[in-house]
């Protein structure tokens, strides 16, 4: 498999037992370090997935060693010390120590999944066969879910193109309904409604998988999504994401100031940063953000 050939893990080995802190090292293809604007980002970024394939910690940043001779090499060496925090414990316990390390490159489709076993979480009677089986195929399952979700989004957009969005026409239709004594119950479910239900059934596994990923959203503004990740590293921060523009910025909490970017070359402007700060000066918005941080502790 091509994706596997792009990364070579030196330490640890697949399914190796690790502690709360361990050294991660390996070699990565230079093609995975290329950014969308043609430059190079010498970092390998990743996180840990639980037994359901949900990312519970995006705390891996491995720096790639490069020098004048790197141009002659196909792969470059990287290393870092990975560690878990107290916030990660519930996810590792649920997985009976069977977790997966996900490493990503800087362009779409560059993903690598690596199984690990965290010591101290295996039940006395041994790991359940169901969890053991799940652990073997998490990478393949997550990639399929991501494909299914994209297909669901594309197909849903096509269905909704046929829905009337003209305000004047809609006002006229609702005016007729309000003035009529007829029973319009027969029109309660449109053809588009039925198509959306069928589509949801078709991709139900992927939609159910994505459900928990929607938690942690503290608000949205002008295409931006504000998300708090459970178990994210200190200093306390939240992510400002704009999917279509490829932005994933870290903002401090509670000061609401731009810290840096997570593995993305695309940035946001000063005016946008100021608007995000203003957004959270509204009491209701800040309380929502505060609530998401409190959920991490509870």
C-alpha positions in Angstrom: 0.0 0.0 0.0 1.5 3.4 -1.1 0.5 5.3 2.0 2.4 2.8 4.2 5.5 3.2 2.0 5.5 7.0 2.6 6.2 6.6 6.3 8.6 4.2 8.1 8.2 4.1 11.9 11.4 3.2 13.7 10.1 3.3 17.2 7.8 2.0 18.6 6.8 -1.1 16.7 3.2 -1.9 15.7 1.1 -3.1 18.7 4.0 -2.4 21.0 3.2 -1.6 24.6 3.9 2.0 25.6 3.6 4.1 28.8 2.3 7.6 29.4 5.3 9.0 27.6 7.3 7.4 24.8 9.7 8.3 22.0 8.2 8.3 18.5 10.7 8.3 15.6 10.8 7.4 11.9 11.3 8.5 8.4 8.8 10.3 6.1 8.7 10.9 2.4 9.4 14.5 1.4 6.3 14.5 -0.8 4.2 14.4 2.5 6.0 17.6 3.7 5.0 19.7 0.6 2.4 22.3 1.3 -0.4 23.5 -1.0 1.5 26.6 -1.9 4.6 24.7 -3.0 6.8 25.1 0.1 7.9 22.6 2.7 6.7 22.2 6.3 9.2 20.1 8.2 6.7 18.8 10.8 4.8 15.6 11.1 1.5 16.2 12.8 -0.9 13.7 14.3 -3.1 12.6 17.2 -4.5 9.6 18.9 -7.7 7.7 18.1 -9.8 5.6 20.5 -11.3 2.2 19.6 -14.2 3.9 17.8 -11.8 5.9 15.6 -12.5 9.2 17.3 -9.6 11.6 17.9 -9.2 12.3 21.6 -5.9 14.1 21.5 -4.2 16.1 18.7 -0.9 16.4 20.6 1.8 15.0 18.2 4.2 17.4 16.6 7.4 15.7 15.3 10.1 17.9 13.8 11.9 16.6 10.7 15.6 16.8 10.5 16.8 18.4 7.3 20.0 20.0 6.0 21.8 20.8 2.8 22.0 17.1 1.9 18.2 16.6 2.3 17.7 17.3 -1.4 19.4 13.9 -2.2 17.3 11.9 0.2 13.8 10.4 -0.5 12.9 10.2 3.2 13.8 12.4 6.1 14.2 11.5 9.8 11.7 12.8 12.4 11.3 12.3 16.2 9.4 13.6 19.2 8.4 12.6 22.7 4.6 11.7 22.7 2.7 11.8 26.0 -0.8 11.4 27.4 -2.5 13.7 29.9 -5.1 13.0 32.6 -7.8 14.1 30.1 -6.9 11.2 27.8 -7.4 8.5 30.5 -11.2 7.9 29.9 -10.7 7.4 26.2 -7.8 5.0 26.7 -9.7 3.1 29.4 -12.7 2.7 27.1 -10.4 1.3 24.4 -8.8 -1.1 27.0 -5.4 0.4 26.1 -5.9 -0.3 22.3 -5.4 3.0 20.6 -4.2 4.2 17.2 -1.7 6.9 16.3 -2.7 8.9 13.2 0.0 10.8 11.4 -0.8 13.2 8.6 1.1 15.0 5.8 0.4 18.5 4.5 -1.8 17.7 1.6 -5.1 15.9 1.3 -4.9 12.1 1.4 -1.7 11.8 3.4 -2.7 9.8 6.4 -1.0 6.9 8.2 -2.5 4.8 11.0 -0.3 3.0 13.6 -1.7 0.6 16.3 -0.4 0.9 19.9 -1.2 -0.6 23.3 -1.0 1.6 26.4 0.1 -0.3 29.5 -2.2 -0.4 32.6 -5.6 -0.4 30.9 -6.1 -4.1 30.0 -8.9 -5.8 32.0 -7.9 -8.7 34.3 -9.8 -11.1 32.0 -8.1 -9.8 28.9 -9.1 -7.6 26.1 -12.5 -8.3 24.6 -12.5 -10.0 21.1 -14.7 -7.1 19.8 -12.2 -4.4 20.8 -9.3 -6.5 19.5 -11.0 -6.9 16.1 -11.8 -3.2 16.0 -8.2 -2.3 16.7 -7.0 -4.1 13.7 -9.1 -2.1 11.2 -9.4 1.4 12.5 -7.4 3.1 9.8 -9.4 1.5 7.0 -12.7 2.2 8.7 -11.9 5.9 9.4 -10.8 6.4 5.8 -14.0 4.8 4.5 -16.1 7.0 6.8 -14.4 10.1 5.5 -15.1 9.1 1.9 -18.7 8.3 2.8 -19.2 11.7 4.5 -17.8 13.5 1.5 -20.2 11.6 -0.8 -23.1 12.3 1.6 -22.3 16.0 1.5 -22.1 16.1 -2.3 -25.3 14.1 -2.8 -27.1 16.2 -0.2 -26.1 19.4 -2.0 -27.5 18.0 -5.3 -30.9 17.2 -3.6 -31.1 20.6 -2.0 -30.5 22.4 -5.3 -34.1 21.6 -6.3 -35.5 23.3 -3.2 -37.0 26.8 -3.7 -35.1 29.5 -1.9 -36.6 32.6 -3.5 -38.0 34.6 -0.5 -40.9 36.1 -2.5 -42.1 32.8 -3.8 -41.8 31.2 -0.3 -43.8 34.1 1.2 -46.5 33.6 -1.3 -46.7 29.9 -0.7 -46.9 30.3 3.1 -49.5 33.1 2.6 -51.7 30.7 0.7 -51.3 28.1 3.4 -52.2 30.5 6.1 -55.4 31.7 4.3 -56.6 28.3 3.4 -58.8 26.0 5.5 -57.6 22.9 3.6 -55.6 20.2 5.2 -52.1 20.2 3.9 -50.9 17.3 5.9 -50.4 15.3 2.7 -47.6 17.7 1.8 -45.8 17.4 5.1 -43.1 15.3 3.6 -41.7 16.4 0.2 -39.8 14.3 -2.3 -36.6 16.1 -1.2 -37.4 15.0 2.5 -37.7 11.4 1.4 -34.5 11.6 -0.6 -32.6 13.1 2.4 -33.9 10.3 4.6 -32.8 7.6 2.1 -29.4 9.3 1.9 -29.1 9.4 5.7 -29.9 5.7 5.8 -27.3 4.9 3.1 -24.5 6.6 5.0 -25.8 6.1 8.6 -22.6 4.4 9.9 -20.5 7.3 8.8 -23.0 9.9 10.1 -23.1 8.1 13.5 -19.3 8.0 13.6 -19.2 11.8 12.9 -21.8 12.6 15.5 -19.4 12.7 18.5 -17.0 14.7 16.4 -19.5 17.5 16.3 -19.3 17.9 20.1 -17.0 20.6 21.3 -18.3 23.2 18.8 -18.5 26.5 20.7 -19.9 28.5 17.9 -19.8 29.5 14.2 -19.2 32.8 12.4 -18.8 33.7 8.7 -17.7 30.2 7.7 -15.5 29.7 10.8 -16.1 26.9 13.3 -14.9 27.3 16.9 -14.0 23.9 18.4 -12.6 22.7 21.7 -10.8 19.3 21.7 -10.9 17.0 24.7 -7.5 16.4 26.2 -5.7 19.1 24.0 -2.4 20.1 25.4 -1.6 23.3 27.4 -1.7 26.2 27.2 -5.5 26.1 27.1 -6.8 26.9 23.6 -9.5 26.3 21.1 -9.4 25.8 17.3 -10.7 28.2 14.7 -11.4 26.1 11.6 -12.5 27.2 8.1 -12.7 24.0 6.1 -13.1 25.4 2.6 -10.0 27.7 3.1 -7.9 25.1 4.9 -7.5 27.1 8.1 -6.9 25.5 11.5 -5.7 28.2 13.9 -5.2 27.9 17.7 -6.6 30.7 19.8 -5.9 31.2 23.6 -8.5 30.8 26.2 -9.8 32.9 28.0 -7.9 35.8 26.3 -9.1 34.9 22.7 -5.8 35.7 21.0 -4.2 34.0 18.0 -1.4 31.6 19.1 -0.4 29.7 16.0 -1.6 27.3 13.3 -2.0 23.5 13.3 -0.3 22.0 10.2 -1.9 24.4 7.8 -0.2 26.9 5.5 -3.4 29.1 5.1 -3.8 31.9 7.6 -6.4 34.4 8.7 -6.1 38.2 8.6 -5.8 40.6 11.4 -9.4 41.9 10.8 -10.8 38.4 11.0 -8.8 37.7 14.2 -10.3 40.9 15.6 -13.9 39.8 14.6 -13.4 36.5 16.3 -12.3 38.3 19.5 -15.4 40.6 19.2 -17.6 37.5 18.7 -16.5 36.1 22.1 -17.0 39.4 23.8 -20.7 38.7 23.5 -21.6 37.1 26.9 -23.7 34.3 25.4 -20.9 33.2 23.0 -18.2 33.3 25.6 -20.4 31.2 28.0 -20.8 28.6 25.3 -17.0 28.4 24.9 -16.6 28.3 28.7 -19.1 25.4 28.9 -17.1 23.4 26.3 -13.9 23.8 28.4 -15.8 22.7 31.6 -16.9 19.5 29.8 -13.2 18.5 29.5 -12.8 18.5 33.3 -16.2 16.9 34.2 
